[in-house]
Amino acid sequence: MSITVPADAPPALGTGPHPQLPFTLSPLPPVLHDGLIAVAFFAILSFIATLSLFSFITYRIFYVWRKNGHKQNQFILLIYNLVIADLQQSIGFGITLIWRAEDAIRVGSCACWAQGWFIQIGDVASSAWIFAIAVHTLGSVILGLELGFTTFCVCIACIWLFSYGLAIIGVAMHPTNIWARAGAWCWINPQFIHERLYLHYLWIFVFMFGTVAIYALIFFLLHQRIRTNYWASTSTLAIDASRAMRYMVIYPLIYTICTLPLAASRMAGMTGKHINYDVYCVVGAMIASAGWLNCTIYSLTRRGLLLSIDPPRTCGLAQFRWDIASGHGTVTAIEGGRKSSTYNKGGSKQGSQENLVIDMEGMHGVKQETTVEVHSETISTGAASGGVLATSFEEEDAISSKRRNSSTRRNSLGS
């Protein structure tokens, strides 16, 4: 029986314990012998980073937040699942160490099967979770919407079922030869072009372009709100929005840089174009870096959430900061001297952030800005009384500010 050799396969079969299987390669050519070191290095770096962040978040969820009775922040759970996906991807690319040590890529071995499985699941799941984070950011930051916790957990389960389901479908269709050497490592057999497309790359590109489009929309809407003074220019939310805009560029940029080169080279190989081994090593090192890069950017840009003893339940603009987030405290910004008036409020049930633009007619160009900071502490009588106490403080400060404004107005008219 003749076998059509695809573009990403060598012109001849190799030797080793499975010489009858196509695409076994032994010994490795010099370019792979050296190039796989870079792939393995970044895969190990990603493995260490993702395992460390996974362990840290697990400790915070089960031994800090849950023990203290705090409900889970949805964004933290999304990062947690992304880290799990990146961990599996790093394991897959880390198996290249075996090929380097044995000086051969042996199709049909347990290592080849494991590598194909982990890379397939890791690539799809990582892209799916990055897309889910983008959707969640759009809902919480721009639309002010957030799923109920039960619905949120159902969505988490569906994403994992989808990611594992695609890999299981491939194994069910070709139980003995789904994983074979695909260039510089094991993945879906190059003979199964349609399986590669519909079980992997179709969804990679859907999630990639969807993620870029959503973050571009968030960036545009935040820019419009800042430009049109949706928030007072000196308010905390305006500062948070300016900071968040920069992150809306970083997130999709890192994801695209890591994922697009390999996806594009694979698609080119599917059209019959020959891809050199050195190209596979470069793009392989780039996608193997996704794990440690994701851990770095999400840990730094959402550091306040991860390190907070009492993380807020909501995921608004206030959480795009480096300092430690807190569920308590109110920042109120009052600005006068405008014809129009707006009132925007967002926050958790333990605290809030407010921006008020109040119409003060009759002041004839007199502009007054008052910033009131209230830091409430939950007293020992319980969370309910602490919430009432915080509310009363907010109302009292609002009344005091209003009286001061009225006094200033009378003085201005008298002069």
Beta strands, then each sheet from edge to edge (+ up, - down):
strand 1: 179-181
strand 2: 186-188
strand 3: 330-335
strand 4: 342-346
strand 5: 352-357
strand 6: 369-374
sheet 1: 1+ 2-
sheet 2: 4+ 5- 3- 6+
end
